[in-house]
Amino acid sequence: MPVESSSSSGSRQAKQKRKSHSLSIRRTNSTEQDRSGLQRELLEGQSCDNLDSLGRMEDSKLPLTLRTNLLDLFSQIEREFENLYLENIELRREIESLNDRLAADGQAVEGADLAKGALKTKASHSTSQLSQKLKTTYKASTSKIVSSFKATTSRAVCQLVKEYVSHRDGIWDLSATRAQPVVLGTASADHTAMLWSIETGKCLLKYLGHQGSVNSIKFHPSEQIALTASGDQTAHIWRYMVQLPTPQPVADTTTPCEDDVDSSDKDDVDGDAEGPNDCPSVRVPTTTLRSHQGVVIAADWLVGGKQVVTASWDRAANLYDVETSELVHSLTGHDQELTHCCTHPNQRLVVTSSRDTTFRLWDFRDPSIHSVNVFQGHTDTVTSAVFTVGDNVVSGSDDRTVKVWDLKNMRSPIATIRTDSAVNRISVSVNQKIIALPHDNRQVRLFDMSGVRLARLPRSNRQGHRRMVCCSAWCEDNAACNLFTCGFDRQAIGWNINIPALLQEK
């Protein structure tokens, strides 16, 4: 009798399994039919909507190109929602099918404790896998939709206005003058520094006094004097006089662009950028600072403009008197090459950054003694550390992080920004304290001081940087361009950032 009972039980299990399998097949077939019918309905509805939108286009007062671009963007968003909707429906049906199969299997092994344990384990594993798949699909689809909105928003508040092209090699650094007339200065690996008209993009003056790569450029706070640092182991101070050209109407370069694409095949700026023939030049500096034994990578003016500080690959920073060109202090202590130096806009403070993963704060407010503080907040080269107008220091690093520090309590950062690429020479806007991050991966991102991302500057195969972005610089008082970036694609770019709109969307 036990044998017969066992065989009859086995036959019942086989029948139930075949039955559940056939039900599963029918459910799958019906799912495909329902999905195809749903797609037909969506397509029919979409065609009707397209006809309606065409009718509205005829009544619209917007220009045709703008209407076409808007319709294209909204159709992309609609397709994203459709795909997400269909995927969610399919996943729900898969969940129902799985629940039915689990219920059928549970009836077949009823009464066997070990089988129940195995079934529970299998059900738990399958359910967790399905849940994870649902979450991943939802996040991916939602991310695409959010990215579309962010890209559109960024293009609306961050617009490319002007490109400054004439250097024959990569541009390491740039800054805008503080005194009138306001011009843009760039420092390049082609051994030159150039001054540009911000409005017209015309080169106004070229400095040819260095024998090596020009690594940084900074302007005197009140006079028409520039300070440049070079790979020839010197820093030069030189005077300039420029005549601003009459501004021409700005060409419309703000047409909406496509989502970011890889344009690595377009390595160079179109054509070999030859220097303008009619651009005047300066070849002799008024002062040469010569105390370093290695590449001078950066230089800056102390408040008042009577002293300058330089940073070098010889692991030292030097403080000079401008009038006598004498060395006042040699700031030593870093274990590896220096990468940057920056001075406080209102106080006699200097911050130096280094490849030894640290940055140091030097205090010269007391003439009789200068103090130094060492900060170890990064795990890789500190590419730059800059002051804000208030009591903050912002540091960027090759470890792909940017950290905001309070000068009154520098034990730990008050905010940390984590990115997907190494960060180069950052800048912070004076009024709104917006941090502009130039990246190795050709992107430029904007963050506030609390670490909230505000925008990413548009970049496509038609606009933006094509190589590593080396530096960013704010010029908030300029109406045409209030942010500048430069990179190893041999060009500097002027951007117009609608700061009120940017902060409103925050």
Buried (B, 14 or more C-beta within 10 A) or exposed (E): EEEEEEEEEEEEBEEBBEEBEEBBEEBEEEBEEEBEEBEEEBEEEBEEEEEEBEEEBEEEEEEEEEBEBBBEBEBBBEEBEBBBEBBBBBBEBBBEBBEBBBEBBBEBBEEEEEBEEEBEEEBEEEBEEBEEEBEEBBEEBEEBBEBBEBBBBBBBBBBBBBBBBBBBBBBBBBBBBBEEBBBBBBBBBBBBBBBBBBBBBBBBBBBBBBEBBBBBBBBBBEEBBBBBBBBBBBBBBBEBEBEBEEEEEBEEEBEBBEEBEEBEEEEEBEEEBEBEEEBBEBEEBEBBBEBBEBBBBBBBBBBEBEBBBBBBBBBBBBBBBBEEBEBBBEBEBBEEBBBBBBBBEEBBBBBBBBBBBBBBBBBBEEEEEBEEEEBEBBEEBBBBBBBBEEEBBBBBBBBBBBBBBBBEEBEEBBBEBEBEBBBBBBBBBBEBBBBBBBBBEBBBBBBBBEBEBBBBBBBBBBBBBBBBBBBBBBBBEBEBBBBBBBBBBBBBBBBBBBBEEBEEBE
